Amino acid sequence: MIRRPRALCGLGWLALMRVSCVQGGVWGVDPSFGITGDYSTNPALLVDPPAHTAAAHGALLLDAPTTYNGDALAVSIIPSFRFSDSAGYSSLASDYEHLSVKGEFDYERNVFIATGTVNQDSSLYQDYLTDGSAGVKRDTLAGDVNWQRSLTERLSFGAEANWTQVKYGQAAGVGTLTDFKDTTISPTLTWFSSERDKLTLSASVSRYDSLNGSTESRSANVQAGFIRQLSEIWSIEGDLGYSRALNNVAFDAEVLVYTPQGPAIELIPIAEESSQNGTVYSAILSRKGVLLTFNLIASRQLVPSGFAYLSQQTSVDLNMSYTASERWSFGADARYLRAQDPQAAGGVSVRTPISLIGSATWSMTEHWNATLRASRVMEKVHPPEVDLSSSEVSITFSRRFDHIKFQ
């Protein structure tokens, strides 16, 4: 189990030591801190919450993104912390500790990127999942290696491998989430047909395993896609493919047998297989302007999410940001998700969370910002028929420091 925050700080210092031998580049850090207060009507997303469930919380936010830029090597170390007065991990206002370390090496026609992350937060942060009657602690370890090579001026090849392990805390009620690990390998071929257009052909194979050994899923998919730059600020991207997953669950079945001593119950190991087959896709419409940024994303994928097998998730996400003046900026995000979560005992549970978020940021000075944020979370789960909802308002005061450069 990950110890906080020592494991996060230790990984950060290790990354610094690993690259400290690099000479000729420049290190820099952009530290910031914030104080936030929030009021939520149902911070633990309880079913039929009692009248006293509403609560107000305060938290301290700390961020210190650190970067190194050399001739061919770029490194980023991004620690992020939230220290809240909300005890435990059964709330949307729970503590979190996140650390991401990324290195990129560019050499002639090759680009190598390696990323490692260590996160500790609440399961409620993951699409507003619940485990038992409330959220639980979630420990995540992840690594990713990506290689890109330009074969010709128009043709390039890429290969990516990533690994993820997630462990959940003890549920207050009946646990619904299972510790798991997931490994994926994905090669991609890209053809630049013109200055504004490129075509992609990708494939992937993955293996998803419950850490207790009860379930596993082996999947593969093939997708074809395109990216078109419609104008200087508008672009469209799409992928379409087919995915197939083979699932296996192992359990002991009680069987009545007759012995010379009389009837008895024996446990017989049983292995059952099933499959998940279907179309996967993603479509993205983007606008990247000076004042207005807009993204509309629709997708359907098989996603590792802590259930018996891969979860088939169909989502639509609309987010935008608008800079009204030098001091005022606004943001909005609306997301719909329909997740079909397979259960180890058989059957499928369907979740449909919807989240609506709006924010306004006022730059009081060059370094101080004030952000007002309002959100609404609604989720339906069946079977059994469960309705969850929560409304939240928060205000955050943050201080950004000047860029600190050192060698």
ROKE-442519 format. One record per residue (C-alpha): residue number from 1; residue in three letters; x, y, z. Coordinates in steps of 0.1 Angstrom, whole numbers. Example, Ala and Ser with C-alpha at 12.3 -4.5 7.8 and 13.67 -1.06 7.14 Angstrom:
residues 2
1, ala, 123, -45, 78
2, ser, 137, -11, 71
//
This chain:
residues 407
1, met, 0, 0, 0
2, ile, 13, 35, -8
3, arg, 23, 56, 22
4, arg, 14, 93, 18
5, pro, 29, 117, 13
6, arg, 64, 101, 17
7, ala, 61, 78, -14
8, leu, 52, 108, -35
9, cys, 80, 130, -23
10, gly, 104, 100, -25
11, leu, 95, 94, -62
12, gly, 100, 131, -69
13, trp, 135, 132, -53
14, leu, 144, 100, -71
15, ala, 134, 115, -104
16, leu, 155, 146, -96
17, met, 185, 125, -88
18, arg, 181, 104, -119
19, val, 183, 134, -142
20, ser, 207, 155, -121
21, cys, 236, 143, -141
22, val, 223, 159, -172
23, gln, 243, 190, -180
24, gly, 237, 219, -204
25, gly, 200, 223, -197
26, val, 179, 246, -175
27, trp, 158, 236, -145
28, gly, 127, 256, -135
29, val, 98, 255, -111
30, asp, 65, 273, -110
31, pro, 51, 268, -75
32, ser, 16, 278, -64
33, phe, -7, 273, -35
34, gly, -43, 278, -28
35, ile, -70, 279, -1
36, thr, -104, 265, -10
37, gly, -137, 262, 7
38, asp, -167, 243, -5
39, tyr, -203, 235, 4
40, ser, -219, 203, -8
41, thr, -254, 190, -3
42, asn, -243, 153, -4
43, pro, -204, 151, -5
44, ala, -204, 113, 0
45, leu, -230, 107, -27
46, leu, -252, 87, -4
47, val, -285, 71, -14
48, asp, -315, 90, 2
49, pro, -292, 111, 23
50, pro, -305, 124, 57
51, ala, -311, 160, 62
52, his, -278, 166, 80
53, thr, -257, 152, 51
54, ala, -248, 187, 37
55, ala, -213, 198, 48
56, ala, -188, 225, 43
57, his, -151, 218, 40
58, gly, -118, 236, 36
59, ala, -86, 225, 20
60, leu, -50, 236, 12
61, leu, -38, 231, -23
62, leu, -1, 228, -32
63, asp, 14, 225, -67
64, ala, 50, 227, -78
65, pro, 55, 217, -115
66, thr, 92, 214, -122
67, thr, 107, 212, -156
68, tyr, 141, 206, -173
69, asn, 148, 216, -209
70, gly, 180, 205, -226
71, asp, 190, 202, -262
72, ala, 173, 169, -268
73, leu, 159, 160, -234
74, ala, 129, 175, -216
75, val, 117, 164, -181
76, ser, 87, 174, -161
77, ile, 79, 165, -125
78, ile, 45, 176, -114
79, pro, 35, 170, -77
80, ser, 0, 181, -66
81, phe, -15, 179, -32
82, arg, -48, 186, -14
83, phe, -50, 186, 24
84, ser, -86, 187, 35
85, asp, -104, 187, 68
86, ser, -126, 159, 54
87, ala, -114, 128, 71
88, gly, -111, 96, 51
89, tyr, -119, 91, 14
90, ser, -157, 89, 14
91, ser, -162, 124, 1
92, leu, -158, 144, -31
93, ala, -138, 168, -8
94, ser, -113, 141, 2
95, asp, -75, 145, 3
96, tyr, -54, 136, -27
97, glu, -17, 133, -36
98, his, -7, 131, -72
99, leu, 27, 129, -88
100, ser, 36, 126, -124
101, val, 71, 123, -139
102, lys, 76, 126, -176
103, gly, 107, 125, -198
104, glu, 110, 131, -235
105, phe, 140, 125, -257
106, asp, 141, 137, -293
107, tyr, 168, 124, -316
108, glu, 168, 128, -354
109, arg, 137, 108, -365
110, asn, 129, 93, -332
111, val, 110, 106, -302
112, phe, 109, 86, -269
113, ile, 85, 95, -241
114, ala, 83, 78, -207
115, thr, 58, 87, -180
116, gly, 53, 74, -145
117, thr, 25, 84, -121
118, val, 17, 77, -84
119, asn, -18, 88, -72
120, gln, -37, 85, -40
121, asp, -73, 98, -39
122, ser, -109, 88, -35
123, ser, -127, 63, -57
124, leu, -154, 90, -60
125, tyr, -130, 109, -83
126, gln, -133, 82, -109
127, asp, -165, 89, -127
128, tyr, -182, 92, -92
129, leu, -181, 55, -84
130, thr, -193, 42, -51
131, asp, -179, 13, -32
132, gly, -204, 0, -6
133, ser, -223, 29, 9
134, ala, -195, 55, 3
135, gly, -163, 61, -16
136, val, -130, 45, -6
137, lys, -93, 53, -9
138, arg, -78, 45, -43
139, asp, -40, 39, -48
140, thr, -28, 41, -84
141, leu, 6, 32, -100
142, ala, 10, 37, -137
143, gly, 38, 37, -163
144, asp, 38, 45, -200
145, val, 65, 42, -227
146, asn, 59, 57, -262
147, trp, 82, 56, -292
148, gln, 76, 76, -324
149, arg, 97, 72, -356
150, ser, 94, 91, -388
151, leu, 99, 66, -416
152, thr, 95, 92, -444
153, glu, 84, 128, -447
154, arg, 48, 116, -447
155, leu, 48, 82, -430
156, ser, 55, 76, -393
157, phe, 53, 46, -369
158, gly, 45, 46, -332
159, ala, 44, 20, -305
160, glu, 31, 25, -269
161, ala, 31, 2, -239
162, asn, 14, 11, -206
163, trp, 8, -6, -173
164, thr, -17, 4, -145
165, gln, -23, -11, -110
166, val, -51, 2, -88
167, lys, -59, -8, -52
168, tyr, -90, 2, -33
169, gly, -95, 6, 4
170, gln, -119, -14, 26
171, ala, -155, -6, 18
172, ala, -179, 6, 46
173, gly, -207, -16, 31
174, val, -207, -44, 5
175, gly, -176, -38, -17
176, thr, -182, -34, -55
177, leu, -147, -26, -67
178, thr, -119, -50, -72
179, asp, -81, -43, -72
180, phe, -68, -48, -107
181, lys, -38, -44, -130
182, asp, -40, -37, -167
183, thr, -13, -39, -194
184, thr, -17, -27, -230
185, ile, 5, -26, -261
186, ser, -5, -4, -290
187, pro, 13, 1, -324
188, thr, 1, 29, -347
189, leu, 8, 38, -384
190, thr, 3, 74, -394
191, trp, 1, 88, -430
192, phe, 2, 126, -436
193, ser, -18, 128, -468
194, ser, -15, 166, -469
195, glu, -5, 196, -447
196, arg, -40, 195, -430
197, asp, -49, 158, -431
198, lys, -35, 126, -417
199, leu, -48, 91, -416
200, thr, -41, 66, -388
201, leu, -43, 28, -384
202, ser, -38, 14, -349
203, ala, -42, -19, -330
204, ser, -39, -28, -294
205, val, -38, -59, -272
206, ser, -44, -58, -235
207, arg, -47, -80, -204
208, tyr, -68, -70, -174
209, asp, -65, -91, -142
210, ser, -81, -89, -108
211, leu, -53, -89, -82
212, asn, -72, -117, -63
213, gly, -70, -139, -94
214, ser, -108, -143, -97
215, thr, -113, -127, -131
216, glu, -93, -118, -162
217, ser, -100, -103, -195
218, arg, -79, -104, -227
219, ser, -89, -79, -254
220, ala, -78, -67, -288
221, asn, -90, -40, -312
222, val, -82, -25, -345
223, gln, -91, 11, -354
224, ala, -88, 34, -384
225, gly, -89, 72, -380
226, phe, -83, 106, -395
227, ile, -74, 141, -383
228, arg, -83, 171, -404
229, gln, -74, 207, -397
230, leu, -105, 226, -410
231, ser, -89, 260, -404
232, glu, -64, 277, -382
233, ile, -86, 272, -351
234, trp, -110, 244, -360
235, ser, -101, 207, -363
236, ile, -119, 174, -364
237, glu, -107, 139, -354
238, gly, -123, 105, -356
239, asp, -116, 68, -350
240, leu, -137, 38, -357
241, gly, -129, 1, -350
242, tyr, -139, -32, -336
243, ser, -130, -47, -302
244, arg, -132, -82, -289
245, ala, -126, -93, -253
246, leu, -125, -128, -239
247, asn, -133, -130, -202
248, asn, -127, -157, -176
249, val, -140, -160, -140
250, ala, -129, -187, -115
251, phe, -149, -196, -84
252, asp, -158, -226, -62
253, ala, -192, -241, -65
254, glu, -208, -261, -36
255, val, -219, -295, -48
256, leu, -238, -321, -28
257, val, -221, -355, -30
258, tyr, -229, -388, -13
259, thr, -201, -406, 5
260, pro, -200, -438, 26
261, gln, -203, -415, 57
262, gly, -234, -398, 42
263, pro, -241, -367, 22
264, ala, -215, -339, 22
265, ile, -208, -306, 5
266, glu, -177, -304, -17
267, leu, -162, -273, -33
268, ile, -157, -278, -70
269, pro, -135, -252, -89
270, ile, -154, -237, -118
271, ala, -141, -216, -147
272, glu, -166, -198, -169
273, glu, -159, -179, -201
274, ser, -177, -151, -218
275, ser, -170, -124, -244
276, gln, -175, -87, -250
277, asn, -176, -77, -287
278, gly, -186, -45, -304
279, thr, -178, -13, -321
280, val, -155, 12, -305
281, tyr, -151, 48, -317
282, ser, -141, 83, -308
283, ala, -149, 117, -324
284, ile, -135, 151, -314
285, leu, -145, 185, -327
286, ser, -121, 212, -314
287, arg, -118, 250, -315
288, lys, -86, 266, -302
289, gly, -89, 304, -305
290, val, -73, 332, -286
291, leu, -104, 339, -265
292, leu, -126, 308, -269
293, thr, -115, 272, -266
294, phe, -142, 245, -273
295, asn, -141, 207, -273
296, leu, -169, 182, -281
297, ile, -159, 146, -275
298, ala, -179, 114, -280
299, ser, -165, 79, -276
300, arg, -172, 43, -268
301, gln, -144, 22, -254
302, leu, -137, -8, -232
303, val, -121, 7, -201
304, pro, -105, -9, -170
305, ser, -124, 5, -140
306, gly, -123, -19, -110
307, phe, -151, -43, -120
308, ala, -150, -80, -129
309, tyr, -140, -73, -165
310, leu, -135, -43, -187
311, ser, -164, -18, -186
312, gln, -180, -7, -219
313, gln, -183, 31, -215
314, thr, -201, 55, -239
315, ser, -195, 91, -231
316, val, -202, 126, -244
317, asp, -181, 155, -230
318, leu, -185, 192, -239
319, asn, -161, 216, -224
320, met, -152, 252, -231
321, ser, -132, 282, -218
322, tyr, -136, 318, -226
323, thr, -113, 347, -217
324, ala, -135, 378, -214
325, ser, -107, 402, -205
326, glu, -73, 404, -189
327, arg, -89, 398, -155
328, trp, -119, 376, -162
329, ser, -122, 341, -176
330, phe, -150, 315, -176
331, gly, -152, 278, -180
332, ala, -180, 252, -184
333, asp, -180, 214, -187
334, ala, -209, 190, -192
335, arg, -204, 152, -193
336, tyr, -227, 122, -198
337, leu, -215, 87, -193
338, arg, -232, 53, -197
339, ala, -211, 25, -183
340, gln, -220, -12, -185
341, asp, -201, -28, -157
342, pro, -199, -66, -157
343, gln, -203, -83, -123
344, ala, -182, -114, -112
345, ala, -214, -132, -102
346, gly, -229, -126, -137
347, gly, -251, -99, -152
348, val, -243, -62, -159
349, ser, -248, -31, -137
350, val, -254, 1, -157
351, arg, -243, 35, -144
352, thr, -253, 68, -160
353, pro, -235, 97, -142
354, ile, -241, 132, -155
355, ser, -219, 161, -143
356, leu, -224, 198, -149
357, ile, -196, 223, -139
358, gly, -193, 261, -143
359, ser, -165, 283, -131
360, ala, -154, 320, -132
361, thr, -119, 332, -124
362, trp, -109, 367, -115
363, ser, -73, 377, -117
364, met, -71, 401, -87
365, thr, -34, 408, -94
366, glu, -6, 394, -115
367, his, -2, 366, -90
368, trp, -35, 362, -71
369, asn, -66, 345, -86
370, ala, -101, 339, -72
371, thr, -122, 312, -87
372, leu, -159, 305, -80
373, arg, -170, 271, -91
374, ala, -205, 254, -91
375, ser, -212, 218, -99
376, arg, -240, 193, -100
377, val, -235, 155, -101
378, met, -263, 131, -108
379, glu, -260, 93, -112
380, lys, -284, 65, -117
381, val, -274, 28, -111
382, his, -294, -3, -120
383, pro, -298, -30, -109
384, pro, -306, -22, -81
385, glu, -324, 11, -89
386, val, -303, 38, -72
387, asp, -304, 76, -77
388, leu, -274, 96, -64
389, ser, -270, 134, -66
390, ser, -250, 162, -51
391, ser, -246, 200, -57
392, glu, -215, 219, -47
393, val, -203, 255, -46
394, ser, -167, 263, -39
395, ile, -144, 294, -39
396, thr, -106, 292, -42
397, phe, -79, 318, -37
398, ser, -46, 309, -53
399, arg, -12, 324, -55
400, arg, 12, 318, -84
401, phe, 49, 326, -78
402, asp, 73, 338, -104
403, his, 91, 312, -125
404, ile, 123, 301, -106
405, lys, 151, 292, -128
406, phe, 182, 273, -117
407, gln, 209, 250, -130
//
